[in-house]
Amino acid sequence: MKILGLHHITLVCSDAQQTVDFYTQILGQRLVKQTVNFDDPGSYHLYFGDEIGHPGTAITFFEWPQARRGHPGIGGTHHFALRVEDYDSLLKWKRWLTDHHIRVDGPYDRHYFKSIYFRDPDGAIIEIATDGPGWTMDEAPDRIGTEYRPPPPQMLINNRDEERIKAETWPDAVEQITGDMALLNGMHHISAIGMNIERTNDFYGGLLGMRLVKRTSNFDDPNSAHWYWGVDDGKPGTLVTYFERHPAREGYVQMGAGQTHHFALAVSSEDEQREWRGKLIEAGYRVSPVMDRVYFRSIYTNDPDGHIVELATVGPGFPIDEPVESLGTTLKLPPWLEPQRSAIQNQLKPLTVPAWRAPEGT
């Protein structure tokens, strides 16, 4: 039994078409599945990712048209990060986004990687982070995560030089998303908020068996612990991180547009998923029955702060009910909802889906 890495993250959006336009045209993602929330068939569930939506690349959205803007807090996700290989690609992203009138913060030195931050149309915080230099910057490979590593003092000073940071960007206009910029390798990490970092470690490190790869502090709030869990050596795409915050100062998450509904970790098979379910129940956690999501099977539980955590199988995948070349172009329903297709479609605004083109050079 082993967690393989991140599977997907599911957020709330207020307008499906707005979300499609942003994630496909601005971030270069592919809409790989246009379906509905199986538990609330009157609302869209949209999946974005690489060409076929491999686990770890999928960003998904429930459309709640009347939802108020949410707010992060304990029991919720602070942001999610997408990955690029190197710093030049990061600077190109900053130039591309700012030229599209999107405010970008950074680039910031996170010691183990460098990153920029911006928001989607509903206010969800998105980070783009480089793959390296990695966790061995300040610990030996066989010792990562075993001791507290404080943020380097000079790095904290440098990260407050806002004039220099603002000026640091790609010198030339970026006319299109090129292969070196492509975000098709998926997520880098997901960062959530809890109130007791040791208790969180008992869940992710102890119960789920993920490796604690770094114990440090939030570089923007050094009084707040920031720990990272991953798989094997903590490679990007497997990482879950938590900020420790006091509830009297932080408050609890307010669900709504721009907030994460849940995130999912990948497991290899349905048999292993059932073993995980038994282990979680034995440990005293509430766990859902196995749910058929057509493209994978899922179970749901909550971490100690209440955040919904899903364990999802890696298959069968999104091409199970439509060809790869036409993924995401039409509304797909699970077999048990097909008899209600007309009624469901009458509740949804039809989407205009841009033609998919992989970034040049990928």
Backbone hydrogen bonds, N-H to C=O, Kabsch-Sander energy under -0.5 kcal/mol:
donor,donor_aa,acceptor,acceptor_aa,energy
4,L,266,A,-2.9
5,G,266,A,-0.6
6,L,237,G,-2.6
7,H,264,A,-3.0
8,H,264,A,-1.0
9,I,58,A,-1.4
10,T,262,H,-2.8
11,L,60,T,-2.9
12,V,259,Q,-2.0
13,C,62,F,-2.8
19,T,15,D,-2.0
20,V,16,A,-2.6
21,D,17,Q,-2.6
22,F,18,Q,-2.0
23,Y,19,T,-2.6
24,T,20,V,-2.0
25,Q,21,D,-2.0
26,I,21,D,-0.7
26,I,22,F,-1.5
27,L,22,F,-1.7
29,Q,23,Y,-2.9
30,R,49,G,-2.4
32,V,30,R,-1.0
32,V,47,Y,-2.1
33,K,47,Y,-1.4
34,Q,330,T,-0.6
35,T,33,K,-0.6
35,T,45,H,-2.0
37,N,40,D,-0.6
37,N,43,S,-2.3
38,F,36,V,-0.7
40,D,37,N,-1.8
43,S,40,D,-1.8
45,H,35,T,-2.8
46,L,61,F,-2.3
47,Y,33,K,-2.2
48,F,59,I,-2.6
49,G,30,R,-2.0
53,G,50,D,-0.6
56,G,7,H,-2.8
57,T,54,H,-2.3
58,A,7,H,-0.8
58,A,54,H,-0.5
59,I,48,F,-2.3
60,T,9,I,-3.2
61,F,46,L,-2.4
62,F,11,L,-2.6
63,E,44,Y,-1.8
64,W,13,C,-3.0
64,W,62,F,-0.7
67,A,64,W,-2.0
70,G,257,A,-2.6
71,H,254,Q,-2.3
74,I,251,G,-2.6
75,G,193,I,-2.2
76,G,73,G,-1.8
78,H,191,S,-2.7
79,H,191,S,-1.7
80,F,125,I,-1.4
81,A,189,H,-3.1
82,L,127,E,-3.1
83,R,186,G,-1.9
84,V,129,A,-2.3
90,L,86,D,-1.4
91,L,87,Y,-2.4
92,K,88,D,-2.1
93,W,89,S,-1.9
94,K,90,L,-2.0
95,R,91,L,-2.3
96,W,92,K,-2.8
97,L,93,W,-2.7
98,T,94,K,-2.5
99,D,95,R,-2.3
100,H,96,W,-0.8
100,H,97,L,-0.7
101,H,98,T,-1.8
102,I,97,L,-2.1
103,R,101,H,-0.5
105,D,117,Y,-2.8
108,Y,115,S,-2.8
110,R,108,Y,-0.8
110,R,113,F,-2.4
112,Y,110,R,-3.4
115,S,108,Y,-2.1
116,I,128,I,-1.8
117,Y,105,D,-2.4
118,F,126,I,-2.2
120,D,124,A,-1.9
123,G,120,D,-2.3
126,I,118,F,-3.1
127,E,80,F,-2.4
128,I,116,I,-2.0
129,A,82,L,-3.0
130,T,114,K,-2.3
131,D,84,V,-1.3
134,G,112,Y,-2.5
137,M,134,G,-1.0
138,D,135,W,-0.8
143,R,140,A,-2.5
144,I,140,A,-0.7
145,G,213,V,-0.5
146,T,143,R,-2.0
149,R,215,R,-3.1
156,L,152,P,-1.7
157,I,153,P,-1.8
158,N,154,Q,-2.7
159,N,155,M,-2.3
160,R,157,I,-1.5
161,D,158,N,-1.6
162,E,160,R,-1.8
165,I,161,D,-2.3
166,K,162,E,-2.8
167,A,163,E,-1.6
168,E,164,R,-0.9
168,E,165,I,-0.7
169,T,167,A,-0.9
170,W,91,L,-1.1
175,E,173,A,-0.7
178,T,176,Q,-0.7
179,G,360,E,-2.6
181,M,178,T,-1.5
182,A,178,T,-1.2
186,G,183,L,-1.6
187,M,56,G,-2.8
188,H,81,A,-3.5
189,H,81,A,-0.9
190,I,239,L,-1.4
191,S,79,H,-2.6
192,A,190,I,-0.5
192,A,241,T,-2.9
193,I,76,G,-2.2
194,G,243,F,-2.7
200,T,196,N,-2.1
201,N,197,I,-2.1
202,D,198,E,-1.8
203,F,199,R,-1.3
204,Y,200,T,-2.6
205,G,201,N,-1.7
206,G,201,N,-1.8
207,L,202,D,-2.3
208,L,203,F,-2.4
210,M,204,Y,-2.8
211,R,230,G,-2.7
213,V,211,R,-0.8
213,V,228,Y,-2.2
214,K,228,Y,-1.2
215,R,147,E,-0.6
216,T,214,K,-0.6
216,T,226,H,-2.0
218,N,221,D,-0.6
218,N,224,S,-3.2
221,D,218,N,-1.2
224,S,221,D,-2.9
225,A,223,N,-0.5
226,H,216,T,-3.1
227,W,242,Y,-1.7
228,Y,214,K,-2.3
229,W,240,V,-2.9
230,G,211,R,-2.5
234,G,231,V,-1.9
235,K,231,V,-1.1
237,G,188,H,-2.2
238,T,235,K,-1.6
239,L,188,H,-0.9
240,V,229,W,-2.6
241,T,190,I,-3.1
242,Y,227,W,-2.1
243,F,192,A,-2.4
244,E,225,A,-2.4
245,R,194,G,-2.9
245,R,243,F,-0.6
249,R,246,H,-1.5
250,E,246,H,-2.7
251,G,247,P,-1.1
253,V,74,I,-2.2
254,Q,71,H,-3.0
255,M,253,V,-0.6
257,A,68,R,-2.4
258,G,12,V,-2.9
259,Q,256,G,-1.9
261,H,10,T,-3.0
262,H,10,T,-1.6
263,F,308,I,-1.4
264,A,8,H,-3.3
265,L,310,E,-2.9
266,A,5,G,-2.8
267,V,312,A,-2.5
273,Q,269,S,-2.0
274,R,270,E,-2.2
275,E,271,D,-1.6
276,W,272,E,-2.5
277,R,273,Q,-2.3
278,G,274,R,-2.1
279,K,275,E,-2.2
280,L,276,W,-2.6
281,I,277,R,-2.3
282,E,278,G,-2.4
283,A,279,K,-1.6
284,G,281,I,-1.7
285,Y,280,L,-2.5
288,S,300,Y,-2.3
291,M,298,S,-3.4
293,R,291,M,-0.8
293,R,296,F,-2.0
295,Y,293,R,-3.2
298,S,291,M,-2.3
299,I,311,L,-1.5
301,T,309,V,-2.7
303,D,307,H,-2.5
306,G,303,D,-2.3
309,V,301,T,-2.5
310,E,263,F,-2.6
311,L,299,I,-2.4
312,A,265,L,-2.7
312,A,310,E,-0.6
313,T,297,R,-2.0
314,V,267,V,-1.1
317,G,295,Y,-2.5
318,F,52,I,-0.6
320,I,317,G,-1.1
321,D,318,F,-0.9
326,S,323,P,-1.2
327,L,324,V,-1.4
328,G,32,V,-0.7
329,T,326,S,-1.8
332,K,34,Q,-3.0
337,L,334,P,-2.1
338,E,334,P,-0.9
338,E,335,P,-0.6
340,Q,337,L,-1.8
341,R,338,E,-2.0
344,I,340,Q,-2.6
345,Q,341,R,-3.0
346,N,342,S,-1.7
347,Q,343,A,-0.6
347,Q,344,I,-1.4
348,L,344,I,-0.6
348,L,345,Q,-0.9
353,V,351,L,-0.6
360,E,177,I,-0.6
362,T,359,P,-1.9
